[in-house]
Amino acid sequence: MYELQVENMSCGHCVGAVTKAVQALDPGAAVKVDLGAKSVRVESTLELARISAAIAEAGYPVTAAR
């Protein structure tokens, strides 16, 4: 599981966009977004770099990841 700090998320549309970006790469990925904490938890077999890049390409900069 990865936990990422993601900027510019503020609404349900943001949650959907981030989820869709990750699941476009890995349809089986579990994505949980916490808008208040600006965090995204992802359970996936993909590399962290690919997940971070997909979220960033959707317009949501990843500022930290582990």
CNS distance restraints for C-alpha pairs under 8 A (distance, minus, plus):
assign (resid   1 and name CA) (resid  41 and name CA) 6.89 0.50 0.50
assign (resid   1 and name CA) (resid  42 and name CA) 5.61 0.50 0.50
assign (resid   1 and name CA) (resid  43 and name CA) 4.48 0.50 0.50
assign (resid   1 and name CA) (resid  44 and name CA) 6.66 0.50 0.50
assign (resid   2 and name CA) (resid  41 and name CA) 5.63 0.50 0.50
assign (resid   2 and name CA) (resid  42 and name CA) 5.21 0.50 0.50
assign (resid   2 and name CA) (resid  43 and name CA) 6.47 0.50 0.50
assign (resid   2 and name CA) (resid  48 and name CA) 7.06 0.50 0.50
assign (resid   2 and name CA) (resid  65 and name CA) 7.04 0.50 0.50
assign (resid   2 and name CA) (resid  66 and name CA) 5.60 0.50 0.50
assign (resid   3 and name CA) (resid  39 and name CA) 6.83 0.50 0.50
assign (resid   3 and name CA) (resid  40 and name CA) 5.73 0.50 0.50
assign (resid   3 and name CA) (resid  41 and name CA) 4.54 0.50 0.50
assign (resid   3 and name CA) (resid  42 and name CA) 6.51 0.50 0.50
assign (resid   3 and name CA) (resid  65 and name CA) 5.73 0.50 0.50
assign (resid   3 and name CA) (resid  66 and name CA) 5.46 0.50 0.50
assign (resid   4 and name CA) (resid  39 and name CA) 5.54 0.50 0.50
assign (resid   4 and name CA) (resid  40 and name CA) 5.18 0.50 0.50
assign (resid   4 and name CA) (resid  41 and name CA) 6.43 0.50 0.50
assign (resid   4 and name CA) (resid  52 and name CA) 7.89 0.50 0.50
assign (resid   4 and name CA) (resid  62 and name CA) 6.62 0.50 0.50
assign (resid   4 and name CA) (resid  63 and name CA) 7.52 0.50 0.50
assign (resid   4 and name CA) (resid  64 and name CA) 5.62 0.50 0.50
assign (resid   4 and name CA) (resid  65 and name CA) 4.22 0.50 0.50
assign (resid   4 and name CA) (resid  66 and name CA) 6.46 0.50 0.50
assign (resid   5 and name CA) (resid  38 and name CA) 5.82 0.50 0.50
assign (resid   5 and name CA) (resid  39 and name CA) 4.59 0.50 0.50
assign (resid   5 and name CA) (resid  40 and name CA) 6.49 0.50 0.50
assign (resid   5 and name CA) (resid  62 and name CA) 5.77 0.50 0.50
assign (resid   5 and name CA) (resid  63 and name CA) 5.53 0.50 0.50
assign (resid   5 and name CA) (resid  64 and name CA) 5.04 0.50 0.50
assign (resid   5 and name CA) (resid  65 and name CA) 6.27 0.50 0.50
assign (resid   6 and name CA) (resid  38 and name CA) 5.48 0.50 0.50
assign (resid   6 and name CA) (resid  39 and name CA) 5.74 0.50 0.50
assign (resid   6 and name CA) (resid  40 and name CA) 6.92 0.50 0.50
assign (resid   6 and name CA) (resid  60 and name CA) 6.16 0.50 0.50
assign (resid   6 and name CA) (resid  61 and name CA) 5.68 0.50 0.50
assign (resid   6 and name CA) (resid  62 and name CA) 4.49 0.50 0.50
assign (resid   6 and name CA) (resid  63 and name CA) 5.93 0.50 0.50
assign (resid   6 and name CA) (resid  64 and name CA) 7.44 0.50 0.50
assign (resid   7 and name CA) (resid  38 and name CA) 6.35 0.50 0.50
assign (resid   7 and name CA) (resid  60 and name CA) 5.71 0.50 0.50
assign (resid   7 and name CA) (resid  61 and name CA) 5.44 0.50 0.50
assign (resid   7 and name CA) (resid  62 and name CA) 6.45 0.50 0.50
assign (resid   7 and name CA) (resid  63 and name CA) 7.03 0.50 0.50
assign (resid   8 and name CA) (resid  59 and name CA) 7.99 0.50 0.50
assign (resid   8 and name CA) (resid  60 and name CA) 5.74 0.50 0.50
assign (resid   8 and name CA) (resid  61 and name CA) 7.30 0.50 0.50
assign (resid   9 and name CA) (resid  14 and name CA) 5.32 0.50 0.50
assign (resid   9 and name CA) (resid  15 and name CA) 7.22 0.50 0.50
assign (resid   9 and name CA) (resid  35 and name CA) 6.30 0.50 0.50
assign (resid   9 and name CA) (resid  38 and name CA) 6.58 0.50 0.50
assign (resid   9 and name CA) (resid  60 and name CA) 6.96 0.50 0.50
assign (resid  10 and name CA) (resid  14 and name CA) 6.38 0.50 0.50
assign (resid  10 and name CA) (resid  35 and name CA) 6.13 0.50 0.50
assign (resid  11 and name CA) (resid  15 and name CA) 6.63 0.50 0.50
assign (resid  11 and name CA) (resid  35 and name CA) 7.30 0.50 0.50
assign (resid  12 and name CA) (resid  16 and name CA) 6.27 0.50 0.50
assign (resid  13 and name CA) (resid  17 and name CA) 6.11 0.50 0.50
assign (resid  14 and name CA) (resid  18 and name CA) 6.12 0.50 0.50
assign (resid  15 and name CA) (resid  19 and name CA) 6.07 0.50 0.50
assign (resid  15 and name CA) (resid  33 and name CA) 6.22 0.50 0.50
assign (resid  15 and name CA) (resid  35 and name CA) 7.84 0.50 0.50
assign (resid  16 and name CA) (resid  20 and name CA) 5.91 0.50 0.50
assign (resid  17 and name CA) (resid  21 and name CA) 6.08 0.50 0.50
assign (resid  17 and name CA) (resid  58 and name CA) 6.85 0.50 0.50
assign (resid  18 and name CA) (resid  22 and name CA) 6.42 0.50 0.50
assign (resid  18 and name CA) (resid  55 and name CA) 5.78 0.50 0.50
assign (resid  18 and name CA) (resid  58 and name CA) 6.90 0.50 0.50
assign (resid  18 and name CA) (resid  60 and name CA) 7.60 0.50 0.50
assign (resid  19 and name CA) (resid  23 and name CA) 6.08 0.50 0.50
assign (resid  19 and name CA) (resid  31 and name CA) 5.95 0.50 0.50
assign (resid  19 and name CA) (resid  32 and name CA) 7.92 0.50 0.50
assign (resid  20 and name CA) (resid  24 and name CA) 5.85 0.50 0.50
assign (resid  21 and name CA) (resid  25 and name CA) 7.10 0.50 0.50
assign (resid  21 and name CA) (resid  54 and name CA) 5.68 0.50 0.50
assign (resid  21 and name CA) (resid  55 and name CA) 5.90 0.50 0.50
assign (resid  21 and name CA) (resid  58 and name CA) 6.48 0.50 0.50
assign (resid  22 and name CA) (resid  26 and name CA) 6.31 0.50 0.50
assign (resid  22 and name CA) (resid  27 and name CA) 7.77 0.50 0.50
assign (resid  22 and name CA) (resid  29 and name CA) 7.17 0.50 0.50
assign (resid  22 and name CA) (resid  31 and name CA) 7.68 0.50 0.50
assign (resid  22 and name CA) (resid  51 and name CA) 6.08 0.50 0.50
assign (resid  22 and name CA) (resid  54 and name CA) 6.32 0.50 0.50
assign (resid  22 and name CA) (resid  55 and name CA) 6.77 0.50 0.50
assign (resid  23 and name CA) (resid  27 and name CA) 4.34 0.50 0.50
assign (resid  23 and name CA) (resid  28 and name CA) 6.80 0.50 0.50
assign (resid  23 and name CA) (resid  29 and name CA) 5.89 0.50 0.50
assign (resid  25 and name CA) (resid  51 and name CA) 7.93 0.50 0.50
assign (resid  25 and name CA) (resid  54 and name CA) 7.99 0.50 0.50
assign (resid  26 and name CA) (resid  44 and name CA) 7.09 0.50 0.50
assign (resid  26 and name CA) (resid  46 and name CA) 7.31 0.50 0.50
assign (resid  28 and name CA) (resid  44 and name CA) 7.37 0.50 0.50
assign (resid  29 and name CA) (resid  42 and name CA) 6.70 0.50 0.50
assign (resid  29 and name CA) (resid  43 and name CA) 5.56 0.50 0.50
assign (resid  29 and name CA) (resid  44 and name CA) 4.86 0.50 0.50
assign (resid  29 and name CA) (resid  45 and name CA) 7.93 0.50 0.50
assign (resid  30 and name CA) (resid  41 and name CA) 7.95 0.50 0.50
assign (resid  30 and name CA) (resid  42 and name CA) 5.63 0.50 0.50
assign (resid  30 and name CA) (resid  43 and name CA) 5.05 0.50 0.50
assign (resid  30 and name CA) (resid  44 and name CA) 6.85 0.50 0.50
assign (resid  31 and name CA) (resid  40 and name CA) 6.92 0.50 0.50
assign (resid  31 and name CA) (resid  41 and name CA) 5.76 0.50 0.50
assign (resid  31 and name CA) (resid  42 and name CA) 4.68 0.50 0.50
assign (resid  31 and name CA) (resid  43 and name CA) 6.65 0.50 0.50
assign (resid  32 and name CA) (resid  40 and name CA) 5.68 0.50 0.50
assign (resid  32 and name CA) (resid  41 and name CA) 5.13 0.50 0.50
assign (resid  32 and name CA) (resid  42 and name CA) 6.56 0.50 0.50
assign (resid  33 and name CA) (resid  38 and name CA) 7.51 0.50 0.50
assign (resid  33 and name CA) (resid  39 and name CA) 5.94 0.50 0.50
assign (resid  33 and name CA) (resid  40 and name CA) 4.50 0.50 0.50
assign (resid  33 and name CA) (resid  41 and name CA) 6.47 0.50 0.50
assign (resid  34 and name CA) (resid  38 and name CA) 5.74 0.50 0.50
assign (resid  34 and name CA) (resid  39 and name CA) 5.26 0.50 0.50
assign (resid  34 and name CA) (resid  40 and name CA) 6.29 0.50 0.50
assign (resid  35 and name CA) (resid  39 and name CA) 6.69 0.50 0.50
assign (resid  46 and name CA) (resid  50 and name CA) 6.83 0.50 0.50
assign (resid  46 and name CA) (resid  51 and name CA) 7.01 0.50 0.50
assign (resid  47 and name CA) (resid  51 and name CA) 6.64 0.50 0.50
assign (resid  48 and name CA) (resid  52 and name CA) 6.08 0.50 0.50
assign (resid  48 and name CA) (resid  65 and name CA) 7.86 0.50 0.50
assign (resid  48 and name CA) (resid  66 and name CA) 8.00 0.50 0.50
assign (resid  49 and name CA) (resid  53 and name CA) 6.05 0.50 0.50
assign (resid  50 and name CA) (resid  54 and name CA) 6.18 0.50 0.50
assign (resid  51 and name CA) (resid  55 and name CA) 6.37 0.50 0.50
assign (resid  52 and name CA) (resid  56 and name CA) 6.15 0.50 0.50
assign (resid  52 and name CA) (resid  62 and name CA) 6.25 0.50 0.50
assign (resid  52 and name CA) (resid  65 and name CA) 7.94 0.50 0.50
assign (resid  53 and name CA) (resid  57 and name CA) 6.01 0.50 0.50
assign (resid  54 and name CA) (resid  58 and name CA) 6.35 0.50 0.50
assign (resid  55 and name CA) (resid  59 and name CA) 6.82 0.50 0.50
assign (resid  55 and name CA) (resid  60 and name CA) 5.74 0.50 0.50
assign (resid  55 and name CA) (resid  61 and name CA) 7.01 0.50 0.50
assign (resid  55 and name CA) (resid  62 and name CA) 7.18 0.50 0.50
assign (resid  56 and name CA) (resid  60 and name CA) 4.77 0.50 0.50
assign (resid  56 and name CA) (resid  61 and name CA) 4.68 0.50 0.50
assign (resid  56 and name CA) (resid  62 and name CA) 6.17 0.50 0.50
